C-alpha cells in the first residue's frame, strides 16, 4: 500500500468517526478538519505543496445554513469526491470537483495564494444537466 493510499484510508476512517461527528455537530469545536488526501499528481495538477484538503469549521457552519439539504453523510463522501471527482479549474486557484453517484455532487475547492493549503469551500447537489451546462461545457477538465 502506498503512502497516499494509507493517508486516504486514514482520512476516510477519521471522517466516519466520532471526531468528525463532533466537528460537524458541536458548536464549541473550532478549527479545520482533514477531509481529503491528495496524490502527488493531484498536488501537481492543483499547484499545491499540501497533500491534505481541509474544511474549516467556519465554512462548514455557513454552508450548513445555506445548503441544509446536505448533511453529515454527504460530507463523509468528501474523501471519495476529492479522490475520484472530475476536476475543473475555474479562476484564481479555485476548482470545481464533480462526482456522479446517485446524485451529482459539486464541491468547490481553493488553494491558498502561497500554495501551502487546500480548502473545501462548499458541497452541494447539482443536477447533472446543470453541471453539464455550468461546468463541463464552460471549463476545461484537467482530471
Steps between C-alpha positions, in 0.01 A plus 500: 500500500634844405538797733211669318274194541583488872426872536172466311391207717587698813293796379206272414516344847520842668208650309283202599603525867358666808766769456340624177155460653613739777653739245174502303251533787684664791509880479786512751733309265695744282783483249544279196435135419692296243243378244725383218842368406669604176730284293824652370343532155198682646730732694671583169168550319374734772833677547521435873767389745238342726390139482192561713171675433351688792152621585470786744234499767404851388434385142311196626272709724425750224435222254272307736274807513497573126483135385300316765426218254864386535553303819777325686472187284564712191810655660626150578527450122753784463812275499356306205379814321847652536674178394282407201304809396538683173718810551438832326705815564273803518698807607773624730607166651144377535369172370172317465481128566212298356420148612205314358338249732125459534509880496774728373709664769673830432778606735688828484868488590753778557881496511647780712712765329822361648400147388538368854137401567196367317146556626156369412276806479166333435318180414166492321282278289487614142269349240717338234343712224596815692853367562530431127396855411673695780820299543578239234422726201648812658832378646770262383525176697850437633433167673 
